[in-house]
Amino acid sequence: NKLWKDLKEHFKYEEEYLPATLGNVLTKALKLAHSDIEQEIEHVKTLLSESSFEGLTQHEMLTKKANLQQAIGKLCMMIEEHAKDEDVLIKLVKKATNK
């Protein structure tokens, strides 16, 4: 929960302070990326809340485990790609503003 809370604060900060620098189109893209990540986090949270293994066969447990691993892997990839995109934006802004 702390990670999710910190990430939401990070998104809120970017969405509040970057529009003046990035403009409408890039801010919209940033918000869409944030929304996609938030949706995937909710998906993972749902999978985790439904992850009781009690009474499942070994095959069902392995399937549930694989689904959880896949969802968590996808979320990690989305966050890493988003961070790389943000780094590129920051470098371009710095270059454009000579900072």
Beta strands, then each sheet from edge to edge (+ up, - down):
end
